[in-house]
Amino acid sequence: GEYVVFVDADDRMSPLYLGSLYYAAVEADADISCCNYRFDFENGMKMIYPCRVGGVLTHDDAMRKLIDDWCIQGFLWNKMFRRKLFLEHDILFPTMCFEDMIINNQLFFYANRVAAVKKALYYYRQRRTSALNTMNAQKINDFFRAMLMIRGMLEERGEYKKYERNFRTVCFKTRNCICYYIIQMHIREHSS
């Protein structure tokens, strides 16, 4: 097909997920479309991600929002990608955790524009055994490695200065997340 999506096997999607993303992409002639998402917790609680973006974003606006990791996050599962982005730019998945952060930055770098749907159409199951809830030293190293790979990609393409403020923002957020994950790891180890 012309477009591809990536979904986690245990997540759910609205019946409108594929059609809405496809229509948004085709209508805007966008290489990527994305939608908002909802967290479904094991206790039955549901929470829609609070930051929503809608409409058609230019290449630069989309890159800034992705690198900031706020209104557009580095997950693959709430996006639809024009297949030719992978083929024309030889984009391959690295074998590590948080590979979606790297792949998204590569794909967004080559995208002409991004169509964003404000509705929460993807339902991410937040489980105790999910990747972020089972952080370990290797995953933390992969998190840092992903950040270094993104910076390296931007520098290699002469775009780092353009997105430096955005990259510093996500580094600040990443540092805080890593500290939280390390504290959680220690709590798990000492409560056993």
C-alpha positions as a printed Julia matrix, in Angstrom:
192×3 Matrix{Float64}:
   0.0    0.0    0.0
   0.87   3.64  -0.21
   0.74   4.18   3.58
   1.81   2.06   6.56
   0.92   2.04  10.26
   2.47   0.34  13.26
   0.31  -0.82  16.16
   1.07  -2.63  19.4
  -0.61  -6.04  19.51
  -2.34  -5.41  22.84
  -3.66  -1.9   22.08
  -7.0   -0.93  20.59
  -8.02   1.61  17.99
 -11.19   3.46  17.18
 -13.02   2.04  14.15
 -12.25   5.47  12.6
  -8.47   5.2   13.19
  -7.3    4.04   9.76
  -9.87   5.97   7.73
  -9.29   9.23   9.58
  -5.52   9.05   9.28
  -5.71   8.07   5.62
  -8.22  10.79   4.75
  -6.17  13.43   6.58
  -3.0   12.39   4.76
  -4.59  12.26   1.31
  -6.57  15.49   1.77
  -3.4   17.4    2.74
  -1.07  15.44   0.44
   0.92  14.8    3.62
   3.66  12.21   4.0
   2.6   11.61   7.61
  -0.66  11.84   9.51
  -1.09  11.48  13.25
  -3.86  11.48  15.82
  -4.24  12.03  19.52
  -4.42   9.01  21.81
  -5.88   7.75  25.04
  -4.24   5.8   27.84
  -6.32   2.85  29.04
  -5.14   1.76  32.48
  -5.53  -1.7   33.98
  -7.83  -0.35  36.71
 -10.32   0.81  34.05
  -9.37   4.49  34.14
  -9.06   6.18  30.74
  -7.13   9.39  30.09
  -6.88  11.29  26.82
  -3.44  12.81  26.28
  -3.93  16.5   27.09
  -1.89  18.17  24.35
  -3.69  18.1   21.02
  -2.56  19.47  17.71
  -4.74  19.64  14.62
  -4.58  20.72  11.02
  -1.75  20.61   8.52
   1.76  21.31   9.8
   4.67  22.43   7.69
   7.83  20.37   7.74
   9.5   22.77  10.22
   6.5   23.03  12.56
   6.13  19.25  12.64
   9.85  18.72  13.32
   9.8   21.25  16.17
   6.75  19.65  17.77
   8.21  16.15  17.42
  11.61  17.1   18.82
   9.93  18.94  21.72
   8.12  15.63  22.35
   5.03  17.35  23.65
   2.21  17.89  21.13
   3.62  15.24  18.78
   5.44  12.45  20.54
   7.91   9.93  19.19
   5.58   6.93  19.21
   4.95   5.13  15.94
   1.54   3.73  16.84
  -0.57   6.91  16.48
   0.77   7.78  13.02
   0.42   6.78   9.39
   3.45   7.1    7.09
   3.78   7.27   3.35
   5.62   4.03   2.52
   8.02   5.72   0.1
   9.67   7.6    3.0
  11.11   4.29   4.19
  12.09   3.1    0.74
  13.54   6.3   -0.75
  15.59   7.15   2.34
  16.6    3.6    3.34
  15.12   3.97   6.84
  15.69   0.85   8.93
  14.79   0.03  12.51
  17.71  -0.15  14.95
  17.65  -3.09  17.37
  17.14  -1.3   20.67
  14.4    0.07  22.9
  12.97   3.48  21.95
  13.68   2.81  18.3
  10.45   4.61  17.46
  11.96   7.92  18.59
  14.76   7.54  16.06
  12.54   6.31  13.23
  10.04   9.13  13.76
  12.75  11.79  13.63
  14.1   10.34  10.39
  10.66  10.12   8.81
   9.61  13.6    9.94
  12.89  15.0    8.6
  11.96  13.87   5.1
   8.2   14.56   5.32
   6.76  17.38   3.23
   4.02  18.09   5.77
   2.11  16.37   8.57
  -1.67  16.18   8.89
  -2.78  16.08  12.52
  -6.17  14.8   13.71
  -7.17  16.12  17.16
  -9.39  13.17  18.05
  -8.05  10.39  20.27
  -8.29   7.43  17.88
  -5.59   5.17  19.33
  -6.05   3.53  22.74
  -2.74   2.65  24.36
  -2.99   0.01  27.08
  -0.91   1.2   30.0
   0.19  -1.95  31.81
   2.55  -2.68  34.7
   4.68  -4.73  32.28
   4.93  -2.06  29.53
   8.38  -0.84  28.42
   8.26   2.4   30.41
   7.0    0.68  33.55
   9.77  -1.92  33.49
  12.78   0.33  33.04
  16.21  -1.16  33.63
  19.8   -0.05  33.02
  19.78  -1.29  29.41
  16.6    0.6   28.57
  17.98   3.76  30.18
  21.14   3.39  28.08
  18.97   2.95  24.98
  17.02   6.09  25.91
  20.29   8.08  26.03
  21.51   6.39  22.86
  18.3    7.35  21.04
  18.8   10.99  22.07
  22.4   10.92  20.82
  21.32   9.34  17.53
  18.71  12.05  17.01
  21.24  14.8   17.68
  23.74  13.08  15.4
  21.15  12.88  12.62
  20.38  16.6   12.95
  24.08  17.53  12.99
  24.88  15.26  10.04
  22.18  17.0    7.99
  23.25  20.49   9.08
  19.96  21.09  10.93
  21.01  20.98  14.59
  21.29  24.77  15.05
  17.82  25.19  13.58
  16.28  22.8   16.14
  18.73  23.28  19.02
  16.2   24.92  21.37
  13.74  22.09  20.73
  16.42  19.47  21.27
  17.48  21.1   24.56
  13.84  21.05  25.68
  13.54  17.31  25.09
  16.93  16.7   26.77
  15.63  18.48  29.89
  12.5   16.33  29.82
  14.55  13.18  29.19
  16.86  13.94  32.11
  13.88  14.29  34.43
  12.33  11.06  33.13
  15.6    9.17  33.57
  15.91  10.39  37.18
  12.35   9.22  37.84
  13.06   5.81  36.26
  16.25   5.35  38.29
  14.38   6.17  41.51
  11.65   3.68  40.52
  14.28   1.01  39.81
  15.8    1.5   43.27
  12.39   1.38  44.93
  11.59  -1.88  43.13
  14.95  -3.4   44.08
  14.68  -2.45  47.74
  11.03  -3.38  48.2
  11.6   -6.96  47.03
